[in-house]
């Protein structure tokens, strides 16, 4: 038998019961949070020590990394210099076509209208061996002249204006243009 009488209203009883449950759950949650905090702190400390050691070791290897990036930059610069040097050497070995065109046009101008060019062919010594006579390039000129003497003069002018050049002049047939006799020719210039 119960010796106590509850004079509280139902509403007050429900509120009291809810407060007791809230207090119990608050205690349980506080204990769980405390246990989890201790567990996390216990596991975090070794991980933190190892990460600090790793950071210290990484800082020791930083000069090596800088040297590696410096070496890579230097290697790139060396490769660029090599390529530029190769390009300069290649360009040095080749006779510029514009210079040849200028020398040929000067020789034509010195002939005072006695030589007319119809075809200019330039061949650089390549894998197919297009240039001959122990040279690296061949310039073939085809055209017409007023007489064979003009062809010989033109060949001599080419030989004197192009350094280390040798010329071979071939005279072909005589043709008539506007009732005037002209000489077709071909000159091969090796240099």
C-alpha positions in Angstrom: 0.0 0.0 0.0 1.1 3.4 -0.8 1.3 5.8 2.0 1.8 8.9 -0.1 -0.7 10.8 -2.0 0.2 12.6 -5.2 -1.6 15.9 -5.2 0.0 17.1 -8.4 -2.1 17.7 -11.5 -1.6 15.5 -14.5 0.0 18.3 -16.3 2.5 18.9 -13.5 3.2 15.2 -13.3 3.9 15.0 -17.0 6.2 18.0 -16.8 8.1 16.5 -13.9 8.4 13.2 -15.7 9.7 15.1 -18.8 12.3 17.0 -16.7 13.5 13.8 -15.1 14.0 12.2 -18.5 15.7 15.3 -19.8 18.1 15.3 -16.9 18.9 11.6 -17.4 19.6 12.0 -21.1 21.7 15.1 -20.5 23.8 13.0 -18.0 24.1 10.2 -20.5 25.0 12.6 -23.4 27.6 14.3 -21.2 29.2 11.0 -20.3 29.2 9.9 -24.0 30.8 13.2 -25.1 33.4 12.9 -22.4 34.3 9.3 -23.4 34.5 10.3 -27.1 36.6 13.4 -26.2 39.0 11.2 -24.2 39.1 8.6 -27.0 39.7 11.3 -29.7 42.4 13.0 -27.6 44.1 9.7 -27.0 44.2 8.8 -30.7 44.9 12.4 -31.9 48.1 12.8 -29.9 50.2 10.1 -31.7 48.9 11.3 -35.1 49.8 14.8 -34.2 53.3 13.8 -33.2 53.8 11.9 -36.4 52.5 14.8 -38.5 55.0 17.1 -36.7 57.8 14.7 -37.4 56.8 14.5 -41.1 56.7 18.3 -41.4 60.2 18.4 -39.8 61.5 15.8 -42.3 59.9 17.6 -45.2 61.6 20.8 -44.2 64.9 19.0 -44.3 64.3 17.9 -47.9 63.1 21.4 -49.1 66.7 22.3 -50.3 66.8 19.1 -52.3 63.4 20.0 -53.9 64.6 23.5 -54.8 67.8 22.0 -56.3 65.7 19.6 -58.4 63.4 22.4 -59.7 66.5 24.5 -60.4 68.1 21.6 -62.3 64.9 21.1 -64.3 64.9 24.8 -65.2 68.6 24.7 -66.2 68.0 21.6 -68.3 65.1 23.4 -70.1 67.4 26.4 -70.8 70.2 24.2 -72.0 67.8 22.4 -74.4 66.5 25.7 -75.7 70.1 26.9 -76.2 71.0 23.7 -78.0 68.0 24.1 -80.3 68.8 27.7 -81.0 72.5 26.7 -81.6 71.4 24.0 -84.0 69.1 26.4 -85.8 72.0 28.9 -86.1 74.3 26.2 -87.4 71.7 25.1 -89.9 71.1 28.6 -91.1 74.8 29.3 -91.3 75.3 26.3 -93.6 72.5 27.4 -96.0 73.0 30.2 -98.5 70.0 32.5 -98.2 67.8 32.4 -101.2 67.1 36.1 -101.2 70.8 36.8 -101.3 71.2 34.6 -104.3 68.2 36.2 -106.0 69.9 39.6 -105.4 73.2 38.5 -106.8 71.5 37.0 -109.9 69.5 40.1 -110.5 72.7 42.3 -110.2 74.4 40.1 -112.8 71.4 40.4 -115.2 71.4 44.2 -114.7 75.2 44.4 -115.6 74.4 42.6 -118.9 72.5 45.8 -120.0 69.5 44.0 -121.4 71.3 41.3 -123.3 70.2 38.5 -120.9 66.6 37.5 -120.0 66.0 34.7 -117.4 63.0 32.4 -117.8 63.6 29.9 -115.0 65.6 29.9 -111.8 66.0 26.6 -109.9 67.8 26.3 -106.5 68.7 22.9 -105.0 70.3 22.5 -101.6 72.4 19.4 -101.0 70.1 16.9 -99.5 69.6 13.2 -98.9 68.7 12.8 -102.6 72.1 14.2 -103.6 70.6 16.8 -105.9 73.7 19.1 -106.0 76.8 17.7 -107.6 80.5 18.5 -108.3 81.5 18.4 -104.6 79.3 21.3 -103.6 76.4 21.9 -101.2 74.1 23.8 -103.5 73.3 24.2 -107.2 71.7 27.1 -108.9 70.3 26.4 -112.4 69.4 29.4 -114.6 67.6 29.1 -118.0 66.9 32.0 -120.3 67.6 33.7 -123.6 70.4 36.1 -124.6 71.0 38.3 -127.6 74.2 36.4 -128.5 76.6 33.7 -127.1 79.0 36.4 -125.9 76.3 37.8 -123.5 75.9 34.3 -122.1 79.7 34.0 -121.4 79.7 37.5 -119.8 76.7 36.6 -117.6 78.4 33.3 -116.5 81.5 35.2 -115.6 79.5 37.8 -113.6 77.8 35.0 -111.7 81.1 33.3 -110.9 82.7 36.5 -109.7 79.7 37.6 -107.6 78.9 34.3 -105.8 81.8 33.2 -103.5 83.4 29.9 -104.2 81.2 29.3 -107.2 81.9 27.4 -110.4 79.7 27.8 -113.5 78.9 25.6 -116.5 77.2 27.3 -119.4 75.3 25.3 -122.0 74.1 27.0 -125.2 71.1 25.5 -126.8 69.5 26.4 -130.1 69.1 29.7 -131.7 65.5 31.0 -131.7 63.9 33.9 -133.3 61.8 36.4 -131.3 60.3 39.4 -133.0 62.4 38.8 -136.1 65.6 38.9 -134.0 68.0 35.9 -133.4 68.3 35.0 -129.7 70.4 32.3 -128.0 68.7 29.9 -125.5 71.0 28.9 -122.7 71.3 27.1 -119.4 73.9 27.9 -116.7 74.5 25.6 -113.7 76.2 27.4 -110.8 77.7 25.1 -108.1 78.8 26.6 -104.7 
